[in-house]
Amino acid sequence: MKFTDEDLQQLKSVSNVLRGFNHHIEHETLMSLVHRLKMAEKIAELNHDCEPPENELPSILALRGIAPDATGNLKSEDFVRRLRDAER
């Protein structure tokens, strides 16, 4: 089968359209990825800004008594043991 000049011209036209379409898709995909990366960086910045420096965090002793009913009616040892066993 031999292609006519008109057939070849149509193939070139279709090829150009597809190339442009691929470029558009690649551009949109790239822009979407760039946007997502920028959002991830922004979220990381926000999360980082929410945490105080480690030297400003309370010590274990400073937390003593802050939530006296946290373990319910369990002794602290039993409460921790139950949490640890639940993770297994």
Secondary structure in CASP SS format (residue, H / E / C, confidence):
PFRMAT SS
TARGET T0000
AUTHOR 0000-0000-0000
METHOD secondary structure of the structure
MODEL  1
M C 1.00
K C 1.00
F C 1.00
T C 1.00
D H 1.00
E H 1.00
D H 1.00
L H 1.00
Q H 1.00
Q H 1.00
L H 1.00
K H 1.00
S H 1.00
V H 1.00
S H 1.00
N H 1.00
V H 1.00
L H 1.00
R H 1.00
G H 1.00
F H 1.00
N H 1.00
H H 1.00
H H 1.00
I H 1.00
E H 1.00
H H 1.00
E H 1.00
T H 1.00
L H 1.00
M H 1.00
S H 1.00
L H 1.00
V H 1.00
H H 1.00
R H 1.00
L H 1.00
K H 1.00
M H 1.00
A H 1.00
E H 1.00
K H 1.00
I H 1.00
A H 1.00
E H 1.00
L H 1.00
N H 1.00
H H 1.00
D H 1.00
C H 1.00
E C 1.00
P C 1.00
P C 1.00
E H 1.00
N H 1.00
E H 1.00
L C 1.00
P C 1.00
S C 1.00
I H 1.00
L H 1.00
A H 1.00
L H 1.00
R C 1.00
G C 1.00
I C 1.00
A C 1.00
P C 1.00
D C 1.00
A C 1.00
T C 1.00
G C 1.00
N C 1.00
L C 1.00
K C 1.00
S H 1.00
E H 1.00
D H 1.00
F H 1.00
V H 1.00
R H 1.00
R H 1.00
L H 1.00
R H 1.00
D H 1.00
A H 1.00
E C 1.00
R C 1.00
END
